[in-house]
Amino acid sequence: MKKVVVLGAGFAGIKTVVKLQKKLREEVKIILVDRNPFHCETFRLYDVVSGEAPYTAISYPVADVINPKMTTFIQDEVKKIDYQNKTVELAKHTPLKYDYCVIGLGFTLSTFGIDGVQEHALPMYNVESAEAIRNHLYASMRDYKKTKNPNDLVITMCGSGFQAVEVTNAIAMNRPRFAKLAGVSPDQIKIKMFNSSKRMLPMFGDKQCNYALNKIKENDIDIINQARISQIQADGVCYKIGDQAEEKKLATNNIIWMMGFSGNPVIADSGFKEQRDKITVTDHLTAPESEDIYVLGDVASVPQPGKSWPLPNTGQLALSMANYAADDIYARVNGYSRPNPFVYHDLGVVVDLGKSAVGLALGVKLYGYWASVMKKITIDKSIFETGGVKGTLSIGRFDFYH
């Protein structure tokens, strides 16, 4: 019986397991490995950071979706993949042998070599980091109540991608919570966002982009445009504007870092050819070093025909890749012809702006209420694909009335 080892219970990993269980019944043995016993809808981490909800509101147990007759879950940390001997080294368990290995280990954040990032900034890329940011913000607010240090009331986002925009707006919507802890009025909580690009939210046209920027402004978020961060200090962010030589400093005790997305360091540690801990995959989403290793989600770099940059790593892409990988493994296990090369069909994107949203869905431009509804439908669709009816009823979004 063939053995499939799946590394990571994120969108790509959990979806691969769920689909293989349906397609192959009990024809293969599956081993799923993750550090946590739950699957988290990571694109909803802004609810955790802002204090809007605990991680349990955006997660469900892995045990809810695995078939114990064919799938074994191991809670552990992946240390290395030996693709020559087809084994996976774990931190606490004996090495795992595999016939096919699916890597879906998620992402980390790069420092870009900027001094002080590791020491003083708060990265956000998983449940633990999101909780750390929330707890830090709470601690700063309580500290202000005692010390009256104005830096405690300044919350700074380094980064302006769509995930950074969602986190920042979620924090802005929860100003009253932070203000109550600090003993101040909500308007005293200052929120800053550093944007290094010439144009934010490049996936949208001018009208939608301007709509989003206006909503961000309405949420009293100050965007510092064309800012090049030069150093992170314990009490602030040093930066320059455009080509200007003058260095400025924003005083703050709350620095969230969401710049420079990278893959997982296990990729480099395992000897794969990589760039920023990502593997450029083949047409069948496998690693160039081994046809028996599928590389999905945030650790994969998927080329776009006719373009010099890869597809953006999103939950939607991860689910699509997982569907393809499961079909390919199914065909190979049964000796069938393999499917045609992977082709991605982008269904659109919706960015949450607090009490509003903006998005594209199947080419249709959405604003405000209807964009918010589509965001919740997208969330529920994602949960259903991995967690089924039980998962959707448990952590789905059904508050379509606002």
C-alpha positions in Angstrom: 0.0 0.0 0.0 1.4 3.4 -1.0 2.1 5.9 1.7 1.4 9.6 1.3 3.0 12.0 3.8 1.4 15.5 4.0 3.3 18.2 5.8 1.2 21.0 7.1 -2.5 21.3 7.9 -3.0 24.6 6.3 -5.3 25.2 3.2 -3.2 23.0 0.9 -2.3 20.2 3.3 -5.8 19.7 4.8 -7.5 19.9 1.4 -5.1 17.3 -0.1 -5.9 14.9 2.8 -9.7 15.5 2.5 -9.8 14.9 -1.2 -7.5 11.9 -1.2 -9.7 10.3 1.5 -12.7 10.7 -0.8 -11.0 9.6 -4.0 -8.8 6.7 -2.8 -11.0 5.5 0.1 -8.6 3.1 1.9 -6.3 2.4 -1.0 -3.4 4.4 0.5 -2.0 5.2 3.9 -1.9 8.9 4.7 0.1 10.6 7.4 -0.6 14.3 8.2 2.0 16.3 10.2 1.4 19.7 11.8 2.7 21.5 14.9 -0.9 22.2 15.9 -3.9 19.9 16.3 -6.2 22.3 14.4 -6.6 23.8 11.0 -6.8 27.6 11.0 -8.3 29.9 8.4 -5.2 32.1 8.4 -6.6 34.8 6.3 -8.9 35.6 9.2 -6.1 36.2 11.7 -7.0 39.8 11.7 -9.8 38.9 14.1 -7.3 37.5 16.5 -4.9 40.4 16.3 -7.6 42.9 16.9 -9.1 41.0 19.8 -12.4 40.6 17.9 -12.3 36.8 18.4 -10.1 34.0 19.8 -8.3 31.6 17.4 -10.9 28.9 18.2 -13.4 31.1 16.3 -11.4 30.7 13.1 -10.1 27.1 13.6 -11.5 23.6 13.8 -9.8 20.3 15.1 -7.9 18.3 12.5 -9.6 15.2 14.0 -12.9 16.5 12.7 -11.9 15.8 9.1 -9.5 12.8 9.0 -10.6 9.2 8.5 -8.7 7.2 11.1 -9.0 4.1 8.9 -6.6 5.6 6.4 -5.1 8.8 7.9 -2.9 9.2 10.9 -2.2 12.6 12.4 1.1 13.4 14.0 1.5 16.6 16.0 5.2 17.5 15.5 7.5 19.9 13.8 9.1 19.1 10.5 12.9 19.5 10.5 14.1 18.2 7.1 13.0 16.4 4.0 15.4 13.9 2.5 14.2 13.6 -1.0 16.9 11.2 -2.1 16.0 8.6 0.6 12.3 9.6 0.6 12.1 10.3 4.3 10.9 13.2 6.5 12.7 14.1 9.7 10.6 15.2 12.7 11.6 16.9 15.9 10.1 14.4 18.3 9.2 11.3 16.2 11.1 8.8 14.2 11.6 9.6 10.5 8.7 9.0 8.1 9.1 7.0 4.9 6.9 8.0 2.0 6.0 7.2 -1.6 4.6 10.6 -2.2 5.2 13.7 -0.1 3.0 16.8 -0.1 4.7 20.0 1.3 2.3 22.6 2.5 4.3 24.2 5.4 3.1 27.7 5.1 5.1 31.0 5.1 7.3 33.1 7.3 8.3 36.8 7.0 11.6 38.1 5.7 13.4 41.0 7.4 15.0 42.2 4.1 18.2 42.6 6.2 16.8 45.6 8.0 18.3 46.1 11.4 16.1 45.6 14.4 13.3 43.7 12.8 13.8 40.5 14.6 14.5 42.2 17.9 11.7 44.8 18.0 9.0 44.1 15.4 6.1 41.7 15.7 5.6 39.5 12.6 2.2 38.0 11.8 2.0 34.7 10.0 0.3 32.1 12.2 -2.0 31.8 15.3 0.9 32.1 17.8 2.2 35.3 16.2 -1.3 36.8 15.9 -1.9 36.2 19.6 1.5 37.7 20.5 0.6 40.9 18.7 -2.8 41.1 20.4 -1.3 40.5 23.8 1.4 43.1 23.1 -1.2 45.7 22.1 -3.2 45.0 25.3 0.0 45.3 27.4 0.9 48.6 25.8 -2.6 50.0 26.5 -2.3 49.0 30.2 1.1 50.4 30.3 -0.1 53.8 29.1 -2.7 53.9 31.9 0.2 53.7 34.4 3.0 55.6 32.6 1.2 58.0 30.2 3.9 57.1 27.6 2.4 58.4 24.3 4.3 55.8 22.3 2.0 53.2 23.8 -1.0 54.6 21.9 0.7 54.5 18.5 0.1 51.3 16.5 2.2 50.9 13.4 1.9 48.5 10.5 5.0 47.9 8.4 3.5 46.7 5.1 0.6 47.6 2.9 -0.4 44.4 1.1 -4.0 43.3 1.2 -3.5 41.2 4.3 -1.7 44.1 6.1 -4.7 46.3 5.0 -7.2 43.9 6.5 -5.3 43.6 9.8 -4.9 47.4 10.1 -8.5 48.1 9.4 -9.6 45.4 11.9 -7.4 47.1 14.6 -9.0 50.4 13.7 -12.5 48.9 14.1 -11.5 47.8 17.6 -10.2 51.2 18.8 -12.8 51.3 21.6 -11.5 48.1 23.1 -7.9 49.4 23.2 -9.0 52.8 24.4 -10.9 51.3 27.3 -7.7 49.4 28.4 -5.7 52.6 28.2 -8.3 54.8 29.8 -8.5 57.2 26.8 -10.9 58.1 24.1 -10.8 56.1 20.9 -9.5 59.0 18.8 -6.3 59.0 20.9 -5.3 55.6 19.5 -3.2 56.5 16.5 -2.8 54.0 13.7 0.0 54.3 11.1 0.7 52.2 8.0 4.0 52.3 6.0 3.5 51.8 2.3 6.7 51.5 0.2 5.1 51.0 -3.2 3.9 53.6 -5.6 0.4 52.1 -5.7 -1.4 50.1 -3.0 -3.7 47.2 -3.8 -2.5 46.7 -7.4 -5.0 44.0 -8.0 -7.7 46.7 -8.4 -8.3 49.4 -10.9 -8.2 53.1 -10.0 -11.8 53.4 -9.0 -11.7 50.4 -6.6 -8.3 51.4 -5.3 -9.5 55.0 -4.5 -12.6 53.5 -2.8 -10.4 51.4 -0.6 -8.1 54.3 0.2 -11.0 56.5 1.1 -12.4 53.9 3.5 -9.0 53.5 5.1 -8.9 57.2 5.6 -12.4 57.2 7.1 -11.2 54.6 9.6 -8.6 57.2 10.7 -5.6 55.3 9.5 -2.6 57.4 8.4 -0.7 56.0 5.4 2.9 57.0 5.1 3.5 56.6 1.4 6.7 55.7 -0.5 8.4 55.1 2.8 11.6 53.1 2.9 12.1 51.6 6.3 15.8 51.7 7.3 15.8 50.5 10.9 13.5 49.2 13.6 14.3 50.4 17.1 12.7 49.5 20.4 10.8 52.8 20.5 10.2 53.5 16.8 10.6 53.1 13.1 13.3 54.9 11.1 12.5 55.6 7.5 13.1 57.8 4.4 10.5 59.1 1.9 11.2 58.2 -1.7 14.7 59.3 -2.7 15.1 61.8 0.1 18.2 61.5 2.1 16.7 62.8 5.4 15.9 60.0 7.8 12.8 60.4 10.0 11.6 58.4 13.0 8.1 57.5 14.0 7.9 57.0 17.7 5.8 53.9 18.7 5.9 50.9 21.0 3.7 48.8 18.8 5.4 47.7 15.5 3.7 45.0 13.4 5.7 43.5 10.6 4.0 42.3 7.4 6.6 42.8 4.7 8.7 40.3 2.8 6.7 37.1 2.7 8.9 34.0 2.4 8.4 30.3 2.3 9.4 27.9 5.1 13.1 27.5 6.2 12.7 23.7 6.0 12.9 24.1 2.2 16.4 25.5 2.3 17.4 23.1 5.1 16.4 20.2 2.9 18.7 21.2 0.1 16.1 22.1 -2.5 16.9 24.7 -5.1 15.0 27.7 -3.7 14.5 31.4 -3.6 13.4 32.9 -0.4 12.5 29.4 0.8 10.2 28.8 -2.1 10.5 26.1 -4.8 9.6 26.9 -8.4 7.3 24.0 -9.2 6.9 21.9 -12.4 3.8 21.8 -14.5 2.5 19.0 -12.2 3.3 21.1 -9.0 6.2 18.8 -8.1 9.7 19.8 -7.0 12.4 19.7 -9.8 14.5 17.4 -7.6 11.7 14.7 -7.3 8.5 13.9 -9.1 7.3 12.3 -5.9 7.3 15.6 -3.9 4.4 18.0 -4.4 5.0 21.6 -3.3 1.8 23.5 -2.6 0.7 26.9 -1.1 3.1 29.4 0.4 6.3 27.3 -0.2 5.6 27.1 -3.9 6.4 29.5 -6.6 4.0 28.9 -9.6 5.2 30.5 -12.9 2.6 32.5 -14.9 2.8 32.0 -18.6 4.2 35.1 -20.3 5.0 36.9 -17.1 8.2 37.3 -15.1 6.6 37.0 -11.7 4.8 34.0 -10.1 1.2 33.7 -9.0 0.4 35.5 -5.7 0.2 33.0 -2.9 -3.4 33.0 -1.6 -5.7 30.6 0.1 -7.6 30.2 -3.1 -4.5 29.2 -5.0 -3.5 26.8 -2.2 -6.9 25.0 -2.5 -6.7 24.8 -6.2 -3.2 23.3 -6.1 -4.4 20.8 -3.5 -7.2 19.7 -5.7 -4.8 19.2 -8.6 -2.2 17.3 -6.5 -4.8 14.9 -5.1 -6.0 14.2 -8.7 -2.4 13.6 -9.8 -1.6 11.3 -6.9 -4.9 9.4 -7.5 -4.0 8.9 -11.2 -0.4 7.7 -10.3 -1.6 5.3 -7.6 -4.0 3.7 -10.0 -1.8 3.7 -13.0 -4.0 6.1 -14.9 -2.9 8.8 -17.3 -1.9 11.9 -15.3 -4.0 15.1 -15.7 -2.9 17.9 -17.9 -0.5 20.5 -16.5 -1.8 22.7 -13.7 -3.8 25.7 -14.8 -5.1 28.2 -12.2 -8.4 30.0 -12.7 -8.5 33.1 -10.4 -12.1 33.7 -9.1 -11.2 37.1 -7.7 -10.2 38.7 -4.4 -12.1 40.7 -1.7 -10.4 42.9 0.8 -12.0 43.6 4.2 -12.0 47.3 5.1 -13.6 47.0 8.5 -17.3 47.9 8.1 -16.9 47.8 4.3 -15.0 45.9 1.6 -14.0 46.0 -2.0 -13.5 43.2 -4.4 -13.6 41.4 -7.7 -15.6 38.3 -8.1 -15.6 36.5 -11.5 -14.8 39.9 -13.1 -17.6 41.8 -11.3 -16.5 44.8 -9.3 -18.0 44.9 -5.8 -18.2 47.7 -3.2 -19.4 48.2 0.3 -22.2 45.8 1.6 -22.1 43.5 -1.3 -18.4 43.1 -1.2 -18.7 42.3 2.5 -21.2 39.6 1.7 -18.9 38.2 -0.9 -16.1 38.1 1.6 -18.1 36.1 4.0 -19.3 33.7 1.2 -15.6 33.3 0.2 -14.8 32.4 3.8 -17.6 29.9 4.1 -16.7 28.3 0.8 -13.1 27.9 2.0 -14.2 26.3 5.2 -16.6 24.0 3.4 -13.9 22.8 1.0 -11.7 21.6 3.9 -14.0 21.2 7.0 -17.3 20.2 5.3 -20.7 21.0 6.8 -19.5 20.5 10.4 -16.6 22.9 10.0 -18.7 25.5 8.2 -21.4 25.5 10.8 -18.8 25.7 13.6 -16.7 28.7 12.4 -18.5 30.0 9.3 -19.6 33.6 8.7 -23.4 34.0 8.5 -23.8 37.6 9.6 -24.8 38.9 6.2 -27.0 41.6 7.7 -24.1 44.0 8.1 
